[in-house]
């Protein structure tokens, strides 16, 4: 009898029973937090935008979703403040980004993207920044590609910078006809017309774009013309075009000696 009892006891499972349930999606929780925020319950921080409008929130939510706010509310004096001034951020962009931190959703449009991109970059919201860049890339056309290139360069958007630069190079003839081209700096014009990746029907188009750019502000730009002309491949144009268009151009007198030499 004793042996049978021992056998029965030795057959028992020694492990403690465990079952861990893990909730995989927290949308419901954040929806409640959003409702609490809108009703002003438990809110412990007010964010003041450049236009003096206030966005209220919970420090713990902001810190959990943004490295910028995490550093602000754990390492700096703002952790003890009830009001923080957010310089350089429009209130509408700030409101959209705070809503994103609570909901995980944001609507990017032509009207708000130029405010959202720098604001998301400042708040280190990489997902939103990349979404803004993807949106701008989808909107590229000859009337806005130079402006988008400038935005990408300003905010260190490498992928958008490359794609907008490539678009400009591939659609040069259309781009130089738009007013955005006239706003480029001399260095940017030189970088563009000197590129081996530039796609143009003929070198005449490059010459004409240089003259148009200089004439837009001839008082300050005509001195740069000789430098620009160094990157116009006049030997690829016809002698007839040079005699008819280039030599007779009133602005080209300062470059005339150079033109004769290279031709």
Backbone as CSV, one residue per row, in Angstrom:
resi,resn,N_x,N_y,N_z,CA_x,CA_y,CA_z,C_x,C_y,C_z
1,UNK,0.838,-1.217,0.000,0.000,0.000,0.000,0.874,1.269,0.000
2,UNK,1.898,1.226,0.742,2.787,2.387,0.840,3.466,2.684,-0.486
3,UNK,3.854,1.625,-1.144,4.513,1.805,-2.441,3.560,2.430,-3.462
4,UNK,2.312,2.034,-3.460,1.324,2.590,-4.380,1.103,4.075,-4.114
5,UNK,1.076,4.469,-2.822,0.875,5.875,-2.442,2.040,6.738,-2.925
6,UNK,3.247,6.213,-2.774,4.441,6.937,-3.204,4.435,7.136,-4.717
7,UNK,3.989,6.096,-5.417,3.917,6.179,-6.868,2.943,7.268,-7.301
8,UNK,1.841,7.366,-6.627,0.813,8.348,-6.962,1.323,9.764,-6.748
9,UNK,2.056,9.997,-5.644,2.580,11.316,-5.337,3.671,11.729,-6.317
10,UNK,4.490,10.775,-6.726,5.580,11.100,-7.640,5.078,11.469,-9.028
11,UNK,3.853,11.137,-9.345,3.295,11.437,-10.658,2.702,12.835,-10.741
12,UNK,2.663,13.572,-9.642,2.115,14.922,-9.659,3.021,15.879,-10.431
13,UNK,2.397,16.918,-11.133,3.158,17.942,-11.853,3.758,18.918,-10.846
14,UNK,5.052,19.109,-10.899,5.733,19.973,-9.945,5.649,21.452,-10.326
15,UNK,5.319,21.757,-11.620,5.294,23.147,-12.086,4.015,23.842,-11.635
16,UNK,4.159,25.118,-11.286,2.998,25.915,-10.942,2.285,26.337,-12.221
17,UNK,1.004,26.283,-12.245,0.235,26.650,-13.432,0.295,28.164,-13.649
18,UNK,0.579,28.575,-14.897,0.660,29.998,-15.240,0.012,30.234,-16.595
19,UNK,-0.619,31.384,-16.692,-1.151,31.789,-17.996,-1.079,33.300,-18.060
20,UNK,-0.254,33.773,-18.943,-0.073,35.221,-19.069,-0.873,35.724,-20.266
21,UNK,-1.743,36.683,-20.004,-2.517,37.301,-21.075,-1.905,38.664,-21.373
22,UNK,-1.615,38.879,-22.622,-1.001,40.140,-23.012,-1.901,40.845,-24.027
23,UNK,-2.276,42.049,-23.716,-3.089,42.828,-24.626,-2.169,43.416,-25.696
24,UNK,-2.480,43.126,-26.940,-1.583,43.507,-28.016,-1.863,44.904,-28.570
25,UNK,-3.012,45.455,-28.313,-3.343,46.745,-28.886,-3.946,47.661,-27.825
26,UNK,-3.416,48.874,-27.746,-3.795,49.765,-26.664,-4.690,50.917,-27.125
27,UNK,-5.348,50.734,-28.253,-6.178,51.812,-28.809,-7.244,52.262,-27.821
28,UNK,-7.884,51.288,-27.173,-8.958,51.635,-26.242,-8.448,52.493,-25.095
29,UNK,-7.271,52.142,-24.597,-6.684,52.906,-23.491,-6.415,54.345,-23.904
30,UNK,-5.816,54.515,-25.088,-5.479,55.856,-25.543,-6.722,56.660,-25.915
31,UNK,-7.771,55.972,-26.328,-9.027,56.671,-26.587,-9.580,57.276,-25.293
32,UNK,-9.468,56.521,-24.221,-9.911,57.023,-22.918,-9.048,58.203,-22.489
33,UNK,-7.741,58.080,-22.678,-6.836,59.174,-22.325,-7.151,60.432,-23.138
34,UNK,-7.494,60.226,-24.400,-7.848,61.358,-25.257,-9.113,62.051,-24.749
35,UNK,-10.105,61.256,-24.329,-11.341,61.808,-23.777,-11.043,62.583,-22.498
36,UNK,-10.197,62.006,-21.662,-9.811,62.687,-20.423,-9.117,64.014,-20.727
37,UNK,-8.279,64.001,-21.731,-7.561,65.229,-22.111,-8.526,66.298,-22.594
38,UNK,-9.449,65.921,-23.471,-10.400,66.888,-24.005,-11.295,67.472,-22.909
39,UNK,-11.549,66.680,-21.884,-12.396,67.148,-20.779,-11.596,67.801,-19.653
40,UNK,-10.276,67.818,-19.831,-9.423,68.483,-18.851,-9.153,67.692,-17.589
41,UNK,-9.448,66.386,-17.594,-9.220,65.563,-16.411,-7.773,65.079,-16.349
42,UNK,-7.142,65.282,-15.226,-5.789,64.801,-14.916,-4.703,65.422,-15.808
43,UNK,-5.067,66.403,-16.619,-4.061,67.060,-17.466,-3.087,67.825,-16.573
44,UNK,-1.804,67.659,-16.847,-0.809,68.298,-15.979,0.195,69.158,-16.753
45,UNK,-0.074,69.397,-18.042,0.833,70.250,-18.797,0.047,71.046,-19.837
46,UNK,0.433,72.320,-19.978,-0.123,73.177,-21.015,1.013,73.590,-21.940
47,UNK,0.819,73.382,-23.243,1.824,73.733,-24.242,1.354,74.989,-24.971
48,UNK,2.172,76.034,-24.896,1.810,77.319,-25.504,2.560,77.495,-26.814
49,UNK,1.794,77.605,-27.913,2.390,77.735,-29.242,2.766,79.187,-29.535
50,UNK,3.360,79.416,-30.717,3.818,80.755,-31.092,2.693,81.779,-31.144
51,UNK,1.493,81.321,-31.496,0.368,82.257,-31.584,-0.390,82.379,-30.259
52,UNK,0.252,81.905,-29.179,-0.274,82.010,-27.804,-1.461,81.089,-27.513
53,UNK,-1.808,80.211,-28.437,-2.866,79.244,-28.184,-2.323,78.101,-27.335
54,UNK,-3.186,77.540,-26.490,-2.770,76.513,-25.528,-3.284,75.139,-25.943
55,UNK,-2.398,74.143,-25.833,-2.772,72.739,-26.037,-2.502,72.013,-24.722
56,UNK,-3.531,71.394,-24.140,-3.340,70.695,-22.870,-3.079,69.213,-23.120
57,UNK,-2.377,68.582,-22.179,-2.027,67.168,-22.358,-1.593,66.575,-21.020
58,UNK,-1.166,65.308,-21.079,-0.624,64.611,-19.912,0.867,64.372,-20.162
59,UNK,1.688,64.770,-19.242,3.136,64.613,-19.400,3.530,63.174,-19.688
60,UNK,2.907,62.243,-18.996,3.302,60.847,-19.132,3.012,60.325,-20.537
61,UNK,1.920,60.785,-21.138,1.602,60.348,-22.503,2.594,60.941,-23.499
62,UNK,2.861,62.229,-23.358,3.812,62.882,-24.261,5.205,62.262,-24.143
63,UNK,5.631,62.033,-22.925,6.964,61.479,-22.695,7.091,60.048,-23.204
64,UNK,5.997,59.307,-23.159,6.050,57.909,-23.594,6.141,57.768,-25.106
65,UNK,5.751,58.827,-25.852,5.692,58.715,-27.308,6.685,59.602,-28.045
66,UNK,7.294,60.557,-27.353,8.211,61.488,-28.006,9.516,61.604,-27.231
67,UNK,10.662,61.307,-27.851,11.960,61.480,-27.175,12.184,62.915,-26.712
68,UNK,11.645,63.853,-27.462,11.778,65.272,-27.112,11.092,65.548,-25.780
69,UNK,9.850,65.101,-25.658,9.103,65.338,-24.426,9.641,64.474,-23.280
70,UNK,10.144,63.298,-23.611,10.725,62.441,-22.570,11.889,63.164,-21.898
71,UNK,12.783,63.740,-22.728,13.923,64.472,-22.169,13.445,65.703,-21.396
72,UNK,12.453,66.398,-21.951,11.945,67.615,-21.319,11.390,67.348,-19.925
73,UNK,10.615,66.267,-19.790,9.904,66.024,-18.533,10.650,65.092,-17.566
74,UNK,11.846,64.661,-17.940,12.627,63.824,-17.018,13.980,64.436,-16.659
75,UNK,14.504,65.291,-17.539,15.861,65.779,-17.321,15.964,67.286,-17.138
76,UNK,14.941,68.016,-17.549,15.047,69.469,-17.530,14.013,70.090,-16.593
77,UNK,14.144,71.399,-16.415,13.312,72.103,-15.427,11.823,72.056,-15.769
78,UNK,11.497,71.827,-17.038,10.085,71.796,-17.440,9.287,70.694,-16.747
79,UNK,9.980,69.719,-16.192,9.260,68.629,-15.517,8.451,69.143,-14.336
80,UNK,8.843,70.310,-13.813,8.108,70.886,-12.686,7.188,72.031,-13.102
81,UNK,7.089,72.252,-14.408,6.270,73.356,-14.899,4.891,72.862,-15.322
82,UNK,3.926,73.736,-15.204,2.578,73.438,-15.691,2.335,74.061,-17.057
83,UNK,3.207,74.990,-17.453,3.100,75.649,-18.759,4.469,75.672,-19.427
84,UNK,4.518,75.219,-20.684,5.770,75.219,-21.449,5.527,75.952,-22.762
85,UNK,6.391,76.912,-23.068,6.289,77.651,-24.325,7.014,76.864,-25.418
86,UNK,6.282,76.535,-26.477,6.835,75.764,-27.600,7.168,76.732,-28.727
87,UNK,8.395,77.204,-28.767,8.780,78.187,-29.775,9.003,77.520,-31.129
88,UNK,8.577,78.237,-32.162,8.796,77.749,-33.520,7.784,76.731,-33.988
89,UNK,6.688,76.555,-33.248,5.661,75.590,-33.634,4.298,76.272,-33.710
90,UNK,3.632,76.116,-34.835,2.289,76.635,-35.025,1.308,75.820,-34.182
91,UNK,0.295,76.483,-33.647,-0.637,75.799,-32.745,-1.426,74.691,-33.439
92,UNK,-1.770,74.893,-34.705,-2.517,73.849,-35.419,-1.662,72.607,-35.615
93,UNK,-0.374,72.800,-35.928,0.540,71.668,-36.073,0.761,70.984,-34.731
94,UNK,0.898,71.789,-33.676,1.102,71.236,-32.339,-0.103,70.396,-31.920
95,UNK,-1.303,70.902,-32.196,-2.519,70.172,-31.849,-2.593,68.845,-32.597
96,UNK,-2.266,68.862,-33.877,-2.286,67.636,-34.682,-1.281,66.610,-34.170
97,UNK,-0.114,67.085,-33.773,0.934,66.167,-33.305,0.601,65.599,-31.928
98,UNK,0.032,66.422,-31.064,-0.382,65.903,-29.758,-1.503,64.879,-29.942
99,UNK,-2.440,65.165,-30.831,-3.489,64.190,-31.132,-2.895,62.885,-31.640
100,UNK,-1.840,63.006,-32.453,-1.168,61.808,-32.974,-0.571,60.970,-31.848
101,UNK,-0.001,61.635,-30.855,0.600,60.902,-29.735,-0.445,60.112,-28.947
102,UNK,-1.684,60.585,-28.984,-2.767,59.889,-28.278,-3.467,58.856,-29.166
103,UNK,-3.538,59.122,-30.467,-4.342,58.267,-31.348,-3.550,57.442,-32.340
104,UNK,-2.312,57.860,-32.634,-1.525,57.153,-33.639,-1.966,57.478,-35.057
105,UNK,-2.809,58.516,-35.226,-3.309,58.885,-36.551,-3.086,60.377,-36.791
106,UNK,-2.783,60.710,-38.051,-2.621,62.112,-38.405,-2.934,62.286,-39.886
107,UNK,-3.609,63.374,-40.224,-3.966,63.659,-41.609,-3.040,64.751,-42.140
108,UNK,-2.283,64.402,-43.172,-1.333,65.342,-43.773,-1.937,65.876,-45.065
109,UNK,-1.932,67.196,-45.210,-2.507,67.844,-46.386,-1.526,68.874,-46.951
110,UNK,-1.870,69.401,-48.124,-1.045,70.456,-48.724,-1.000,71.684,-47.821
111,UNK,-2.087,71.919,-47.086,-2.170,73.110,-46.239,-1.339,72.998,-44.966
112,UNK,-1.162,71.774,-44.429,-0.479,71.683,-43.128,0.908,71.050,-43.175
113,UNK,1.299,70.478,-44.315,2.549,69.713,-44.352,3.776,70.576,-44.061
114,UNK,3.763,71.837,-44.491,4.937,72.677,-44.271,5.070,73.124,-42.821
115,UNK,3.995,73.000,-42.041,4.083,73.240,-40.596,4.382,71.946,-39.842
116,UNK,3.796,70.855,-40.333,3.979,69.566,-39.653,5.408,69.039,-39.765
117,UNK,6.021,69.218,-40.923,7.363,68.667,-41.120,8.382,69.243,-40.152
118,UNK,8.532,70.567,-40.050,9.499,71.093,-39.077,9.112,70.801,-37.634
119,UNK,7.799,70.797,-37.345,7.360,70.529,-35.974,7.648,69.088,-35.578
120,UNK,7.382,68.148,-36.468,7.660,66.740,-36.166,9.156,66.492,-36.077
121,UNK,9.923,67.234,-36.844,11.379,67.118,-36.779,11.879,67.607,-35.419
122,UNK,11.328,68.719,-34.944,11.709,69.269,-33.642,11.348,68.318,-32.509
123,UNK,10.151,67.742,-32.574,9.677,66.860,-31.506,10.192,65.430,-31.648
124,UNK,11.040,65.215,-32.652,11.672,63.906,-32.892,10.639,62.804,-33.141
125,UNK,9.598,63.168,-33.856,8.575,62.198,-34.251,8.914,61.723,-35.660
126,UNK,9.832,60.764,-35.732,10.388,60.335,-37.004,9.323,59.773,-37.950
127,UNK,8.343,59.071,-37.389,7.280,58.495,-38.217,6.504,59.577,-38.956
128,UNK,6.167,60.637,-38.252,5.404,61.727,-38.866,6.276,62.473,-39.874
129,UNK,7.527,62.685,-39.523,8.452,63.349,-40.444,8.554,62.573,-41.751
130,UNK,8.704,61.261,-41.661,8.809,60.434,-42.863,7.502,60.432,-43.647
131,UNK,6.380,60.458,-42.938,5.079,60.511,-43.609,4.927,61.824,-44.373
132,UNK,5.393,62.921,-43.777,5.360,64.219,-44.457,6.234,64.195,-45.712
133,UNK,7.392,63.587,-45.603,8.300,63.489,-46.748,7.684,62.632,-47.854
134,UNK,7.052,61.537,-47.474,6.391,60.673,-48.457,5.266,61.440,-49.170
135,UNK,4.538,62.237,-48.400,3.455,63.029,-48.993,4.015,64.039,-49.988
136,UNK,5.065,64.755,-49.592,5.665,65.755,-50.476,6.238,65.108,-51.735
137,UNK,6.821,63.939,-51.573,7.366,63.238,-52.734,6.262,62.868,-53.724
138,UNK,5.100,62.500,-53.202,3.973,62.134,-54.063,3.397,63.351,-54.788
139,UNK,3.707,64.555,-54.284,3.164,65.779,-54.863,4.138,66.487,-55.806
140,UNK,5.309,65.912,-56.014,6.329,66.564,-56.840,5.813,66.888,-58.240
141,UNK,6.015,68.142,-58.658,5.725,68.546,-60.035,6.643,69.715,-60.374
142,UNK,6.613,70.177,-61.621,7.587,71.189,-62.029,7.356,72.540,-61.346
143,UNK,6.160,72.758,-60.794,5.880,74.041,-60.139,6.293,74.082,-58.670
144,UNK,6.572,72.918,-58.061,6.900,72.924,-56.625,8.171,72.174,-56.263
145,UNK,8.813,71.535,-57.234,9.948,70.654,-56.908,11.125,71.410,-56.291
146,UNK,11.347,72.649,-56.716,12.454,73.427,-56.144,12.143,73.800,-54.695
147,UNK,10.892,74.177,-54.437,10.493,74.482,-53.066,10.595,73.271,-52.168
148,UNK,10.195,72.113,-52.679,10.282,70.870,-51.906,11.741,70.493,-51.673
149,UNK,12.575,70.711,-52.672,14.012,70.465,-52.517,14.579,71.317,-51.389
150,UNK,14.169,72.590,-51.336,14.655,73.500,-50.286,14.193,73.046,-48.905
151,UNK,12.941,72.592,-48.806,12.398,72.097,-47.538,13.169,70.854,-47.080
152,UNK,13.419,69.950,-48.015,14.135,68.715,-47.692,15.555,69.011,-47.221
153,UNK,16.187,69.981,-47.856,17.550,70.356,-47.485,17.567,71.003,-46.104
154,UNK,16.585,71.857,-45.817,16.516,72.563,-44.544,16.311,71.613,-43.369
155,UNK,15.505,70.565,-43.575,15.149,69.675,-42.474,15.836,68.306,-42.557
156,UNK,16.873,68.227,-43.363,17.696,67.010,-43.457,16.877,65.756,-43.796
157,UNK,16.048,65.889,-44.822,15.246,64.757,-45.303,15.980,64.145,-46.494
158,UNK,16.870,63.210,-46.226,17.782,62.706,-47.248,17.068,62.095,-48.449
159,UNK,16.092,61.246,-48.196,15.378,60.573,-49.279,14.626,61.574,-50.148
160,UNK,13.936,62.512,-49.525,13.187,63.526,-50.260,14.128,64.454,-51.011
161,UNK,15.266,64.757,-50.423,16.257,65.616,-51.070,16.741,64.980,-52.367
162,UNK,17.035,63.681,-52.302,17.516,62.952,-53.485,16.446,62.890,-54.569
163,UNK,15.214,62.560,-54.176,14.144,62.396,-55.163,13.759,63.725,-55.806
164,UNK,13.733,64.811,-55.027,13.376,66.120,-55.589,14.490,66.640,-56.504
165,UNK,15.730,66.389,-56.129,16.860,66.782,-56.981,16.811,66.025,-58.305
166,UNK,16.527,64.746,-58.235,16.429,63.922,-59.446,15.279,64.411,-60.326
167,UNK,14.162,64.781,-59.701,13.014,65.279,-60.463,13.393,66.562,-61.207
168,UNK,14.084,67.465,-60.526,14.508,68.720,-61.149,15.409,68.448,-62.348
169,UNK,16.356,67.526,-62.177,17.282,67.190,-63.256,16.560,66.579,-64.455
170,UNK,15.569,65.743,-64.177,14.859,65.046,-65.249,13.825,65.923,-65.951
171,UNK,13.369,66.980,-65.294,12.335,67.853,-65.859,12.835,69.292,-65.944
172,UNK,14.093,69.446,-66.267,14.745,70.751,-66.264,14.014,71.765,-67.138
173,UNK,13.631,71.363,-68.327,12.996,72.296,-69.269,11.723,72.906,-68.708
174,UNK,10.934,72.097,-67.991,9.698,72.604,-67.397,9.985,73.418,-66.132
175,UNK,10.944,72.947,-65.352,11.249,73.583,-64.063,11.761,75.007,-64.242
176,UNK,12.643,75.232,-65.207,13.255,76.561,-65.367,12.259,77.589,-65.883
177,UNK,11.102,77.139,-66.360,10.086,78.067,-66.810,9.214,78.586,-65.691
178,UNK,9.357,78.009,-64.518,8.528,78.415,-63.376,9.271,79.433,-62.521
179,UNK,8.509,80.221,-61.774,9.105,81.287,-60.957,9.991,80.761,-59.830
180,UNK,9.762,79.517,-59.383,10.602,78.958,-58.312,12.067,78.924,-58.719
181,UNK,12.328,78.682,-59.991,13.698,78.626,-60.486,14.425,79.945,-60.242
182,UNK,13.714,81.044,-60.359,14.314,82.371,-60.209,14.750,82.661,-58.779
183,UNK,14.234,81.898,-57.824,14.576,82.114,-56.418,15.830,81.365,-55.981
184,UNK,16.385,80.539,-56.860,17.584,79.776,-56.508,18.778,80.700,-56.307
185,UNK,19.698,80.273,-55.461,20.954,81.006,-55.282,21.882,80.687,-56.452
186,UNK,22.924,81.471,-56.606,23.876,81.226,-57.695,24.549,79.857,-57.539
187,UNK,24.855,79.495,-56.307,25.479,78.181,-56.061,24.542,77.049,-56.467
188,UNK,23.249,77.225,-56.198,22.280,76.194,-56.552,22.112,76.090,-58.066
189,UNK,22.130,77.229,-58.749,22.034,77.214,-60.212,23.247,76.519,-60.814
190,UNK,24.414,76.844,-60.285,25.646,76.214,-60.778,25.625,74.710,-60.540
191,UNK,25.199,74.321,-59.347,25.115,72.889,-59.036,24.174,72.174,-59.997
192,UNK,23.098,72.838,-60.364,22.101,72.237,-61.247,22.604,72.134,-62.682
193,UNK,23.082,73.227,-63.253,23.453,73.214,-64.670,24.763,72.491,-64.938
194,UNK,25.560,72.264,-63.910,26.837,71.560,-64.088,26.706,70.047,-63.928
195,UNK,25.525,69.577,-63.532,25.336,68.152,-63.283,25.332,67.345,-64.583
196,UNK,26.019,66.236,-64.571,26.028,65.332,-65.726,24.709,64.588,-65.874
197,UNK,23.874,64.646,-64.839,22.593,63.945,-64.873,21.461,64.838,-65.390
198,UNK,21.814,66.055,-65.780,20.810,66.981,-66.272,20.245,66.491,-67.608
199,UNK,18.925,66.470,-67.702,18.263,66.035,-68.929,17.663,67.252,-69.631
200,UNK,18.224,67.582,-70.813,17.735,68.729,-71.588,17.681,68.359,-73.063
201,UNK,16.745,68.947,-73.811,16.669,68.655,-75.246,17.874,69.187,-76.006
202,UNK,18.449,70.296,-75.487,19.638,70.889,-76.108,20.302,71.824,-75.106
203,UNK,21.563,72.148,-75.359,22.292,73.043,-74.463,21.760,74.475,-74.555
204,UNK,21.051,74.777,-75.624,20.438,76.091,-75.752,19.510,76.391,-74.579
205,UNK,18.804,75.355,-74.102,17.878,75.517,-72.986,18.626,75.921,-71.717
206,UNK,19.814,75.398,-71.528,20.618,75.746,-70.353,21.037,77.213,-70.434
207,UNK,21.492,77.615,-71.598,21.895,79.015,-71.786,20.725,79.959,-71.524
208,UNK,19.589,79.650,-72.076,18.409,80.499,-71.922,17.950,80.580,-70.467
209,UNK,18.087,79.481,-69.738,17.694,79.490,-68.321,18.646,80.362,-67.502
210,UNK,19.931,80.343,-67.841,20.912,81.181,-67.149,20.603,82.662,-67.383
211,UNK,20.321,83.017,-68.626,20.008,84.409,-68.950,18.734,84.853,-68.236
212,UNK,17.731,83.984,-68.213,16.476,84.319,-67.529,16.707,84.532,-66.039
213,UNK,17.514,83.681,-65.419,17.796,83.798,-63.984,18.539,85.099,-63.690
214,UNK,19.518,85.453,-64.504,20.295,86.677,-64.289,19.425,87.912,-64.484
215,UNK,18.591,87.925,-65.509,17.759,89.091,-65.812,16.710,89.359,-64.731
216,UNK,16.353,88.347,-63.984,15.340,88.516,-62.939,15.798,89.535,-61.908
217,UNK,17.101,89.518,-61.582,17.686,90.518,-60.675,19.037,90.918,-61.248
218,UNK,19.002,91.537,-62.417,20.238,91.792,-63.160,21.220,92.673,-62.390
219,UNK,20.703,93.573,-61.583,21.589,94.464,-60.849,22.591,93.734,-59.972
220,UNK,22.131,92.681,-59.304,23.006,91.942,-58.386,23.545,90.649,-58.984
221,UNK,22.944,90.210,-60.087,23.322,88.895,-60.627,24.222,88.944,-61.862
222,UNK,24.253,90.076,-62.550,25.009,90.096,-63.801,26.509,89.860,-63.582
223,UNK,27.001,90.178,-62.395,28.416,89.942,-62.106,28.743,88.457,-61.982
224,UNK,27.700,87.647,-61.770,27.891,86.196,-61.614,27.826,85.487,-62.962
225,UNK,27.397,86.208,-64.008,27.203,85.591,-65.316,28.440,84.870,-65.859
226,UNK,29.643,85.479,-65.802,30.814,84.746,-66.299,31.010,83.394,-65.610
227,UNK,30.762,83.358,-64.307,30.911,82.108,-63.554,29.872,81.075,-64.002
228,UNK,28.659,81.542,-64.255,27.606,80.635,-64.714,27.904,80.106,-66.117
229,UNK,28.423,80.978,-66.976,28.686,80.596,-68.358,29.762,79.522,-68.484
230,UNK,30.589,79.389,-67.458,31.610,78.338,-67.468,30.984,76.940,-67.498
231,UNK,29.727,76.863,-67.080,29.053,75.558,-67.002,28.034,75.355,-68.125
232,UNK,27.966,76.308,-69.042,27.117,76.161,-70.224,27.979,75.598,-71.346
233,UNK,27.641,74.458,-71.852,28.457,73.763,-72.860,28.152,74.315,-74.262
234,UNK,28.648,75.502,-74.517,28.377,76.157,-75.797,28.904,75.388,-77.008
235,UNK,30.005,74.641,-76.896,30.455,73.858,-78.055,29.424,72.840,-78.540
236,UNK,28.440,72.525,-77.675,27.409,71.574,-78.081,26.270,72.262,-78.836
237,UNK,26.328,73.585,-78.936,25.317,74.320,-79.695,25.862,74.622,-81.095
238,UNK,24.996,75.065,-81.968,25.422,75.353,-83.345,26.037,76.748,-83.447
239,UNK,26.836,76.931,-84.469,27.451,78.240,-84.712,26.380,79.271,-85.018
240,UNK,25.346,78.837,-85.698,24.244,79.738,-86.032,23.572,80.253,-84.758
241,UNK,23.354,79.348,-83.801,22.699,79.749,-82.541,23.580,80.733,-81.775
242,UNK,24.885,80.479,-81.729,25.790,81.368,-81.004,25.786,82.758,-81.631
243,UNK,25.873,82.819,-82.950,25.907,84.113,-83.632,24.573,84.851,-83.536
244,UNK,23.483,84.092,-83.546,22.164,84.702,-83.565,21.638,85.044,-82.178
245,UNK,21.903,84.176,-81.197,21.311,84.337,-79.869,22.315,84.714,-78.788
246,UNK,23.447,84.002,-78.757,24.404,84.195,-77.661,25.157,85.510,-77.792
247,UNK,25.806,85.712,-78.913,26.635,86.901,-79.094,25.803,88.179,-79.033
248,UNK,24.568,88.129,-79.520,23.717,89.318,-79.555,23.005,89.606,-78.228
249,UNK,23.135,88.683,-77.273,22.520,88.901,-75.965,23.252,90.027,-75.241
250,UNK,22.517,91.062,-74.822,23.147,92.240,-74.215,23.915,91.925,-72.939
251,UNK,23.465,90.921,-72.203,24.142,90.581,-70.943,25.439,89.815,-71.147
252,UNK,25.650,89.323,-72.355,26.760,88.410,-72.569,28.075,89.130,-72.851
253,UNK,28.057,90.460,-72.941,29.267,91.195,-73.286,30.443,90.871,-72.364
254,UNK,30.155,90.712,-71.083,31.224,90.405,-70.138,31.816,89.025,-70.364
255,UNK,31.056,88.158,-71.061,31.524,86.795,-71.305,31.983,86.605,-72.742
256,UNK,31.949,87.672,-73.526,32.174,87.528,-74.967,33.548,86.922,-75.278
257,UNK,34.567,87.405,-74.609,35.920,86.891,-74.831,35.998,85.413,-74.527
258,UNK,35.366,84.994,-73.450,35.364,83.580,-73.044,34.655,82.731,-74.094
259,UNK,33.541,83.219,-74.633,32.763,82.479,-75.618,33.576,82.221,-76.874
260,UNK,34.298,83.258,-77.364,35.082,83.107,-78.586,36.189,82.067,-78.405
261,UNK,36.798,82.087,-77.232,37.890,81.141,-76.941,37.397,79.707,-76.962
262,UNK,36.283,79.422,-76.274,35.840,78.047,-76.179,35.194,77.562,-77.470
263,UNK,34.718,78.502,-78.282,34.089,78.086,-79.520,35.165,77.817,-80.580
